[in-house]
């Protein structure tokens, strides 16, 4: 641990320690950096460079207005300019409230709809093209990315450098511009930060905003309930839950009143959707083992319920209480592994949770490489479905799905091992006495030492 109280990756991570020998060895115990260049500022600079290189990577699509199949060949497809034209956003419709005459409403929750509408209003100041909307969306998402990056870096005191795993992530470079996922990711990261600082109501406010942006943050309530029940901290969970519910209702009730059919469309769309890109169900279908599109949703739901029950039992029966980040990662991973769709940008949901659950460079690098493999595969598969002439064959695409599904499952397995055997947990064994229990657990940290 350095003189400033920060755990140094080159001292705590065995692989980085060996790798650092090429640069003179691990950081010294009394190493000091210039006062301005704090770990967080360095992380934000690295994240900024990676993020904007990612935007430049999409230049071929920006130059040809996302023509197909070029947008797949160049690996730069984005929903943002496409939905701008197809969901009435270009015409100034307020998503959910206004229903486009010749199309369908925006298939996202209420707060995402508000975010998209505000983005469109700002973009209208500079022009009315899909490219302008895309660039303004990217700029706003950059701000959200910095929020998520800062919150993730600060959640566990003394381990700010772990945020570099998010800042330098290949997924940030590849997947940040497909959709508006950073909105929910930022609020979820803020919720975990507020919880770690023992502000459950503030955490609930952030979590409510996250759930109003995407569905997945709702999943965190389950593990938190079981953790609080195990350690008799239900009063904190009640404050979290009430703040979450109140925030979600404040955002959603006006839309439900204004246009119930438009507001409920997201829920109907999600329920009626069949197996889709990236999911294990589509992989099974491609190799002739799928349950069929008519019942794949039922299989997905039952599988998720089974995994969630397993996580609840793990929390309750583990000899040492799991950390909040560990079970948060597991429940979101379970959702993605069983969901009817596992889009390439969904990896952004998992990265901050993975950083907090298993901050080891080696483990996150091989997982990210598997996700990058799938990222390339899905677009080249779509080249074939779009052009009908060339592209990735079905069997190769099924193999690519297996790669990213198995990689996520393997990382989840490592986290389960850390829970059952805390001597493998990178945080509980990093040498910082205050990290022996759950430094990101808020009221749960040192609650009973069990």
Residue, then its C-alpha position, 0 to 999 in steps of 0.5 A: x500500500x502506497x504512502x497515500x493509502x492507495x492499494x497499488x495494482x503492481x503490488x497487489x495484483x500478481x500478474x501486474x507485479x510480474x509484468x512491472x519488472x519490464x518497467x523497473x518493478x512494482x511501485x515502492x511503498x513510499x512512492x508519491x505522484x505529483x499532487x495534481x495527478x491523483x489516481x482518479x485524474x489519471x484514470x479519467x484522462x485514460x478513459x477520455x482517450x479510450x472513449x474518443x478513440x472509440x468514437x473516431x473508430x466509427x468514422x466510416x459509418x459517420x462518413x456514409x450515413x450508416x449505409x448497410x452493409x457497410x455499417x456492419x463490415x466496418x463494425x460501427x453500427x449504431x441504433x442511435x441514428x437509426x432510431x432517430x429516423x424511425x421513431x419520430x425523434x427527428x420530427x420532434x415527437x416526445x417518445x412515449x407520449x407522441x406515437x409516430x403515425x407511420x411507425x412504432x414508439x421508442x421501445x425504452x423506459x421513461x427516463x431514457x425517453x426523456x434523455x433521448x428527447x432532450x438530446x434531440x432538442x440540443x441537437x436541433x440547435x446544430x442541425x437536424x441530421x442523424x449525424x448531429x444527433x449521434x455526435x450530441x448523444x456521444x457527447x452526453x454519453x461521455x459525461x455519463x461515462x465519466x460519472x460511471x468511471x468516477x463512481x466505480x473508482x471511488x466506491x471502495x476507498x483505497x482502491x481508486x486504481x481499480x477504475x483503470x480496468x474500466x477506463x482502459x476497457x476494450x468494451x468502452x472503445x467498441x460498444x459505447x456508441x451503439x445505444x444509450x446504455x451509459x445512462x443506466x450504467x452511470x446511475x447504477x454506479x452512483x447507487x453503489x457509491x452512495x450505498x458504500x458511503x451509507x446513504x441508502x436513500x440517496x442510493x435508492x434515488x440513483x437506483x430508481x433513475x437507473x431502473x427508469x432508464x433500463x430494466x437491469x438495475x432492478x435486479x440489484x434489489x434482490x441480493x441487497x435484500x438477502x444481504x440485509x436480511x442476513x445481517x439484520x440491516x433491513x432498515x437500511x434496505x427499506x430506505x433504499x427500496x422506498x427511495x427507489x420506488x418513489x423515484x421510479x413512480x415520479x418519473x413513470x406516472x406522468x407518462x402512464x397517465x399521458x399515454x398508457x399504451x405508449x408507456x406500457x409498450x416497453x414492457x409488452x415489447x420485452x415480454x413478446x420478444x423472441x430469442x435474439x442476437x447474442x443469447x444462448x437461446x439463439x445459439x441453441x436454435x442455430x445448432x438445432x437444439x433450441x426450445x423454439x421461439x414460442x416458448x424460449x421466453x418461458x425457458x429464459x424466465x425459469x432459468x433466471x428464477x433458478x439462478x436467482x434462487x441459487x444466488x440467494x442461497x449462496x448469500x445466505x449459506x456462504x461461510x463469509x457474507x459475500x460482498x455487495x459487488x460480488x452478488x450484484x455482478x452475479x445477478x446481472x450476469x445471470x440475467x444476461x446469460x438467460x435473457x432472450x437477447x444479449x446485445x454486444x453493448x450489454x457488456x457495459x452493464x457488467x464492466x463496473x460490477x466486474x471491476x468491483x467484484x473481481x479487480x484482477x487484470x488477467x481475469x477481466x482481460x480474457x473476458x473482454x477479449x471474448x466479448x470483443x470476439x463476439x463483437x466482431x462476429x455479430x456484425x459480420x454475421x449481419x453482413x451475411x443476413x443483410x447482403x445475402x452473399x457473404x458473411x459469417x455462417x450460422x455455425x460460426x456465429x453460434x460458436x461466437x455466441x458460445x465464446x462470450x456466454x461461456x466467458x461470462x459464465x466462467x468469470x461468474x464462476x471465479x466470483x463464486x469461488x471468491x465468495x466460498x473461499x475469501x482467501x482468493x478475493x482480491x479485495x479481502x486479501x489486498x493487505x489493507x486492514x479496512x478491506x477484510x470485510x466489505x469496504x463497498x458494503x456500506x452498512x453491511x461492512x463489518x456488520x457481524x464479520x460473518 
